């Protein structure tokens, strides 16, 4: 099926998913919505997050997308059920890797860096409760202002290093041996995070399982594009232009009111 794959996020975070998907699915076309007029979602109310998510989904359906990827942890944990109730195409979200972290940990201490609304969401709390055994502790840290900093490139590398160090050090001191990144934006600062983390602490890969799930869903629903016809990647934003450093050269970037 030659219809595009639809993806949305509050800004550039989901581009980390799109970049990997393009490598895995070179025949596919993509439409990406960056709802950066409402970015960040992490400090919005649940009602607002659901409204924005349904608005974005409606636009992707209008643009003839065959599957919806909610490339935002905050939107996934707060709105994905509502989205699935509204559309007939497959909908796949991005969730923090709590289960793989629990399966990995040896120290029985897990760190999670995420937005406020992801950590307080019903889905996140239920996922943690369902998978957490009585002797495993999950140490949560809200990534205050990190999304804005990444979107606007408003902090230098050294400033980001200092902010991240203040967030990660308390979890490191709690003897975590793995860290879950609960926001797709954070994938763009992994190099700084890895510089701060001791070598014995690993980052849980939350992207690879998701993109594999997306490919499997395309195959099982018989909507994967097996043709060699020319594909495209259209990136739309509704506020300020997105920083081109976060995307590949063949992406077509345009303003769209949605």
Beta strands, then each sheet from edge to edge (+ up, - down):
strand 1: 5-9
strand 2: 30-34
strand 3: 67-70
strand 4: 90-93
strand 5: 109-114
strand 6: 137-142
strand 7: 178-182
strand 8: 202-203
strand 9: 233-237
strand 10: 252-255
sheet 1: 4+ 3+ 1+ 2+ 9+ 10+
sheet 2: 6+ 5+ 7+ 8+
end
